[in-house]
Amino acid sequence: MTNKKDHLPTPFNERPIGDVLRSIDSFFQDAFRNFQFGGGFPIHQYETKNHYIIEAELPGVKKEQINLDVYNNFIKISIKNSEVIEETDDIHKQFRSFRSYQKAERVISLPFYISQRDVQASYRNGLLKITIINKKRSIEIE
């Protein structure tokens, strides 16, 4: 006599399916725990009396990979990375080439128009800091 309990599907948290799913989950968590170009990156914005500050967290990114574009009341932060890895095996007459291209960008809308001369940027320890002269003015009502 067959026990009906033996024919029930194995829950995901039991072996061996659980191990496979946990390893897949771990792979994706690890991949996105560190900065990945394909994903977004955190932006923090705040303003002082004289400046509007934008900070972008970009761990592991080189300064040469960052590009800032300014137009009207927008700033676009772009990060691009292209990599070519080539291996040559003269003994077996083999050549391998691996190319990768990664890109991420964020567009930040500002409450006022800016020009390039109003913007300063610095990059240290994975933190991009953009400082903009605050041109927002309050109008006093009579």
N, C-alpha and C positions, 0 to 999 in steps of 0.2 A: 504494500500500500504506500502510495506517494503522499508525502506531507505537502499541503498547499503552501506552507510557509517557505519551502525550498524553492518555489517558483516565483517568488516576489522579486522585483528588481532590487539590485544592491543600492543602498543610499549613497549619495555622493561623498559622504564623509568616511566611508569604509574603503578598505583596500580592495583591489588595485586602482579602481577608478578615482577614488579620493586622492591618491598620491599623484596621479597624472594631472588632475584638475588643480591641485595645490601647486604643482610645479609650473603649470601654465600661468596661474594667477600670480605666483611669485615672480615669474619672468616679466610680466607686464608691470607689476608694481615696482620692481627694481628699475625697469627701463624708464618709467615716468617719475620716479623719486628724484632722480637727478634731472638737470635741465635737458630737455630734448628739443631740438629745433622744430620738430613737427608740431609740438604742443605750444600753448601760449606761455607767457611768462608774466609773473606778477608785476603790477604797476601800482605805485602809491603816489597820490597827488595831494598837495596841500598848498596853501598860499599864506604869505606874510603880507605885511603892509606894502612892501616894495617889490616882492618877487612872487612868482608862481613856480612851484617846485614839482618836478616829476622825477620819481625814482623807479628804476627798473632793476629787478634782481636777475642777473645773468651769470650765474656761477659757471665756471669752466669756459666762458666765451672770451676770446682774445679781442683786444681793442680794434684790431684790423678787420674783424668780422662784422663790426657794427657800423651802420649807416643811419644818419639822421636827415630827414627831409622836412623842410618847413614850407607851408603854403597856406595863405589866408589865415585861418584860425585853427590849423591842424599841424600836428607834428607826427611824423611817421618814423617809428623805430624799426629798422630791419636788421636781421641777423642772417648772414649767409655763410655757409661753409661748403666748400667743395674739396674733395679729397680724392687723390689718385694713388693707388698702391699698385706697384708693378713688381713682379717677381720673375726672375730669369734663372732657369736651370740649364746651364751649358752642357752638362753631362747628358741629360735626357732630351736636350733640344726642346725644352718647354718654355712657354712664356704665358704668364697670367697677368691680367689687368683687372683691377676692381676700382670702380668709380662710384662715388656717392655725392649727392647734392642735397643739402638740407637748408630750409629757409623758414623763418618765422618772422612775423611782423605784427605790430600793433599801431593803430592810428588813434591819437588822443585829440579830442576836440577841446579847444580852449574857449573861454567866454569873451575873447577879444581877438582882434587881428594882430598878427606879429610879423616882423621881418627877421631875416637871418641875423642881423646885427643886434637884435634884442635877446639872442639866445647864447648861452654858454653851457658847455657840457664837460663833464669829467668822468673818468672811469677808474675805479680803484677797488680791488678785492671783490670783483664780481658785482659791484653796484654802479650802475650808470645813473648819474645825477645831472638833470637838465634844469638850469636856472633861467627863468625868463623874466624880463622886466614886466612888472604888473602894470598894465595900461588900463585896467578896469577902474573906472571913476564913479563915485557916487554923486548923485545930483541932489542938492539940497532943495527941498520944497518950501516955498514961501507960504 
